[in-house]
């Protein structure tokens, strides 16, 4: 039989081992907490790196603005809001005749300039274009010093557009993502006329559609001119309950009425299709690990739980939301550690 002194030594050894395990588990807990915070925000270092590495691209001209220290959902929504307002409310030539296209990566904007204007593009001209876009973003989306990469537009003159006509609509209807088609496709075969038509569809200004966009509670998350010669309206795939025939009819009538008044176009061709929300985060999603009420680790897959915009854990199915506890204070080894300390104290008191 072991003596009390030997038992005390054994317990001290166990205590030492548990202490090392406890510190190691704390380190893991800190990493898990850091991982959670990383998933909540896009890694700004990755975006900053892209912002810098773009300078090595053969079509790069210049960059302006600043990447924020933290790129969260609010920032990305503001960038998207600015880009949408540009594409639906402004003619690109209002910023400068050289502006060929403006795109969004989710965290920043890319402005593509027509290479035919190379002789007129200098630092002063870039500053002028940036100032106009930045002022628009401040006014429409409340975002300032927006990061912008200026690049030469790739020459697509050698890529002919398809001939426009009713057959395009018929082919489009076979796409399973298409909900409905409205209007009449014009018959256009001349290349210059096709480009003029798509420019007219894409650069006609109006704000009547604002109430239908997702940021205002509507079902529309995408809108623009297709190279196939029609307007494409992306409907929110994640909220199908907002989409029905009545809503689509109302959206189309709003679009058609605008084009009839502003451009003299009757029965403008529009395709309504399901569109998923773009996933722009670079970080790979991993399983979520939390501490249960019994002190044990619980692992959730991305299909079972997620973090909302406030960082709270949401369990899918029972719809419960809970504040994420500090992992390092609730590891299962902590309970065992306290038990051993109690045994040690009782051993000493018995001597």
Secondary structure by P-SEA (a helix, b strand, c coil): cccaaaaaaaaaaaaaaaaaaaaaaaaaaaaaaaaaaaaacccaaaaaaaaaacccccccccccccccccccaaaaaaaaaaaaaaaccccccccccccccccccccbbbbbbcccccccccaaaaaaaaaaaaaaaaacccccccbbbbbccccccccccccccaaaaaaaaaccccccccccccccccaaaaaaaaaaaccccccccccccccccccccbbbbccccbbbbbccccccccccaaaaaaaaaaaaaaaaacccccccbbbbbbbcccccccccccbbbbbccccbbbbbccccccccccccccccccccccccccccccccaaaaaaaaaaaaaaaaaac
